[in-house]
Amino acid sequence: MKSTGIIRKIDELGRVVIPIELRNKFNLSEKDPIEIYVDGTSIILKKYESNCVFCGKSEELREYKDKPICMNCLKKLSTLTEKKKKHKE
């Protein structure tokens, strides 16, 4: 892990300001969701990316019943749905 040399204090409400240089470097804007991880004694902040609920892929996502699903898994799901419909007939 690389140190930035930047030190910030936690305020009374538990908030920490992320310096503008880091927000710019990681393309973070106001209201962007951030994931918080713990690794041993370290707290890690990561810009949140949606992932497919089935395979974990983060590219070419579509919403299906309010869940992110990649195009690959969506095709597989539609194939299963079509097979199920044919089986009922």
C-alpha atoms as a printed R data frame, in Angstrom:
   type eleno elety resid chain resno       x       y       z
1  ATOM     1    CA   MET     A     1   0.000   0.000   0.000
2  ATOM     2    CA   LYS     A     2   1.403   3.390  -0.993
3  ATOM     3    CA   SER     A     3   1.219   6.337   1.435
4  ATOM     4    CA   THR     A     4  -0.072   9.651   0.075
5  ATOM     5    CA   GLY     A     5   1.412  11.673   2.930
6  ATOM     6    CA   ILE     A     6  -2.007  13.288   3.450
7  ATOM     7    CA   ILE     A     7  -3.425  13.223   6.984
8  ATOM     8    CA   ARG     A     8  -7.016  14.135   7.859
9  ATOM     9    CA   LYS     A     9  -8.867  14.165  11.176
10 ATOM    10    CA   ILE     A    10 -12.237  12.518  11.755
11 ATOM    11    CA   ASP     A    11 -14.887  15.095  12.709
12 ATOM    12    CA   GLU     A    12 -17.510  14.799  15.490
13 ATOM    13    CA   LEU     A    13 -19.865  12.892  13.182
14 ATOM    14    CA   GLY     A    14 -17.208  10.379  12.085
15 ATOM    15    CA   ARG     A    15 -16.631  11.974   8.673
16 ATOM    16    CA   VAL     A    16 -13.341  12.302   6.815
17 ATOM    17    CA   VAL     A    17 -12.799  14.623   3.852
18 ATOM    18    CA   ILE     A    18 -11.175  12.968   0.833
19 ATOM    19    CA   PRO     A    19  -8.735  15.511  -0.640
20 ATOM    20    CA   ILE     A    20  -9.596  16.954  -4.051
21 ATOM    21    CA   GLU     A    21  -6.392  15.535  -5.570
22 ATOM    22    CA   LEU     A    22  -7.512  11.987  -4.719
23 ATOM    23    CA   ARG     A    23 -11.125  12.619  -5.805
24 ATOM    24    CA   ASN     A    24  -9.839  13.854  -9.178
25 ATOM    25    CA   LYS     A    25  -7.369  10.990  -9.553
26 ATOM    26    CA   PHE     A    26 -10.091   8.380  -8.947
27 ATOM    27    CA   ASN     A    27 -12.884  10.299 -10.710
28 ATOM    28    CA   LEU     A    28 -14.996  10.648  -7.562
29 ATOM    29    CA   SER     A    29 -17.835  13.144  -7.540
30 ATOM    30    CA   GLU     A    30 -20.290  14.316  -4.926
31 ATOM    31    CA   LYS     A    31 -22.843  11.571  -4.082
32 ATOM    32    CA   ASP     A    32 -20.763   8.771  -5.705
33 ATOM    33    CA   PRO     A    33 -21.145   5.535  -3.728
34 ATOM    34    CA   ILE     A    34 -18.011   4.255  -1.962
35 ATOM    35    CA   GLU     A    35 -17.400   0.723  -0.679
36 ATOM    36    CA   ILE     A    36 -15.597   0.296   2.630
37 ATOM    37    CA   TYR     A    37 -13.354  -2.737   3.187
38 ATOM    38    CA   VAL     A    38 -11.283  -3.861   6.146
39 ATOM    39    CA   ASP     A    39  -7.950  -5.608   5.574
40 ATOM    40    CA   GLY     A    40  -6.286  -6.441   8.894
41 ATOM    41    CA   THR     A    41  -5.748  -3.054  10.537
42 ATOM    42    CA   SER     A    42  -6.401  -1.055   7.341
43 ATOM    43    CA   ILE     A    43  -9.613   0.621   6.192
44 ATOM    44    CA   ILE     A    44  -9.869   0.682   2.381
45 ATOM    45    CA   LEU     A    45 -12.201   2.953   0.405
46 ATOM    46    CA   LYS     A    46 -13.121   1.923  -3.144
47 ATOM    47    CA   LYS     A    47 -15.388   3.556  -5.704
48 ATOM    48    CA   TYR     A    48 -18.440   1.311  -5.951
49 ATOM    49    CA   GLU     A    49 -19.030  -0.579  -9.190
50 ATOM    50    CA   SER     A    50 -22.116  -2.670  -9.831
51 ATOM    51    CA   ASN     A    51 -21.419  -6.308 -10.648
52 ATOM    52    CA   CYS     A    52 -23.507  -9.054 -12.223
53 ATOM    53    CA   VAL     A    53 -25.334 -10.945  -9.464
54 ATOM    54    CA   PHE     A    54 -24.463 -14.245 -11.169
55 ATOM    55    CA   CYS     A    55 -20.864 -14.002 -12.438
56 ATOM    56    CA   GLY     A    56 -19.496 -10.791 -10.885
57 ATOM    57    CA   LYS     A    57 -18.659  -9.128 -14.227
58 ATOM    58    CA   SER     A    58 -18.936  -5.318 -14.206
59 ATOM    59    CA   GLU     A    59 -19.197  -4.608 -17.961
60 ATOM    60    CA   GLU     A    60 -22.331  -4.470 -20.136
61 ATOM    61    CA   LEU     A    61 -24.780  -4.557 -17.217
62 ATOM    62    CA   ARG     A    62 -28.554  -4.362 -17.555
63 ATOM    63    CA   GLU     A    63 -31.183  -4.198 -14.846
64 ATOM    64    CA   TYR     A    64 -33.463  -7.212 -14.461
65 ATOM    65    CA   LYS     A    65 -35.971  -7.060 -11.595
66 ATOM    66    CA   ASP     A    66 -33.810  -4.355  -9.954
67 ATOM    67    CA   LYS     A    67 -30.674  -6.535 -10.098
68 ATOM    68    CA   PRO     A    68 -27.584  -5.929 -12.280
69 ATOM    69    CA   ILE     A    69 -27.027  -8.749 -14.785
70 ATOM    70    CA   CYS     A    70 -24.408  -8.857 -17.554
71 ATOM    71    CA   MET     A    71 -25.468  -9.531 -21.125
72 ATOM    72    CA   ASN     A    72 -23.929 -13.031 -21.068
73 ATOM    73    CA   CYS     A    73 -25.926 -14.124 -18.026
74 ATOM    74    CA   LEU     A    74 -29.046 -12.372 -19.331
75 ATOM    75    CA   LYS     A    75 -28.834 -14.442 -22.535
76 ATOM    76    CA   LYS     A    76 -28.423 -17.636 -20.502
77 ATOM    77    CA   LEU     A    77 -31.374 -16.637 -18.332
78 ATOM    78    CA   SER     A    78 -33.588 -15.954 -21.353
79 ATOM    79    CA   THR     A    79 -32.558 -19.334 -22.855
80 ATOM    80    CA   LEU     A    80 -33.590 -21.079 -19.638
81 ATOM    81    CA   THR     A    81 -36.886 -19.188 -19.611
82 ATOM    82    CA   GLU     A    82 -37.604 -20.181 -23.231
83 ATOM    83    CA   LYS     A    83 -36.807 -23.860 -22.491
84 ATOM    84    CA   LYS     A    84 -39.120 -23.760 -19.472
85 ATOM    85    CA   LYS     A    85 -41.960 -22.295 -21.596
86 ATOM    86    CA   LYS     A    86 -41.494 -24.964 -24.312
87 ATOM    87    CA   HIS     A    87 -41.436 -27.705 -21.688
88 ATOM    88    CA   LYS     A    88 -44.815 -26.526 -20.299
89 ATOM    89    CA   GLU     A    89 -46.410 -26.656 -23.764
